[in-house]
Amino acid sequence: MSEKLYLLDTSALLTLIQDEAGADRVEEILRREKTVIPWVVLLEVYYISLQEENEQIADQRLAMLKQVALSAQKRPPLPATWPARRPRPG
């Protein structure tokens, strides 16, 4: 592992999720380098997944990315910080 810190954006994570060109590089960075995934990126991936797919897929992707983010940071989960579902109206 190098001393570099990688900040992954929404595009990088969607590339990985959708197995597009460059997905191997994103996976390699996640496995070997110190990474940061901002919470707003998780929100964007959830929103895009919800719009393009459905709530179940959006929830699955968010759960997967939360595990990736936590394992990359090697911190215990913080459930209050990581809501798995968006609030329902009324």
N, C-alpha and C positions, 0 to 999 in steps of 0.2 A: 504494500500500500504506500502510495506516495504522500507527500505533505499537501497535495492540492485538495481544495474543497470544491465540490461541484454542486451548483444550484440547478436543480431540474425544474423545467417549466412544463406547462400544460402540453405543449407540442411534443416534448420528449416522452412524457408518460403515455400520451395517446399513441405515439409511434410504437412504444413497447406493447401496449394493450392490444393494438390492432395488427401487430406483427408486420409493420411496414418496413421499408428500407431504413436501416439505422437502428432497428430494434436490438440487434446483437450488441451494438456499441453501448446503448443505454443499459442493457442487462449487465454488461461487463463493468460499467461504472458503478452500478448498484452493488455488485458483488465484491469489487476490489477497492473502491475508493470511498472516501468520506463524502457523504452527500447530505444535502439539505433539500427538503421538499416543503415549501411554504404552504400553510393551511389554505391560502387563497387558491393555490394550484389544485388542491384536493377538491375544493368547492367548484372550480371550473370544470374539472373532469367529471364530477358528479352531475353538474348542470348539463353539460354537453351530452353525456350518456343518457340522461333523462329525456332530453329533447330528441336525440337521434335513435334511441333504443326504447327502453321502458324503465320503470322504477326498480324492478327486480334486478336488472342488469346494472343499473346505476348503483344500487345498494351493494351488489357483489363487487363491483370495481372499487368502490370506496373502501370496503372491508379489506380487500386485497392490498390496496395502496397504503392503508393505515398500518398493516403488518409490515410492508416493505419499509415505510418511513420509520417505524419503531425499531425494526431490526437494524436499519442503517445507523440509527442514532444510539442503539443499545440502551434504550431507556424503558422502564416499565410503562405499560399503557396508562393513559389518563382518561378514563371514560367520560368525565364531564366535559373534557376539551374536544372530544372526538364523537360528536353525534352521528350515528349511523344513518339516521333518517331525517329528512326535513320535516319541520312541524306541519301538521295538518290544520287547515282552516277550521275555525269554529268548533 
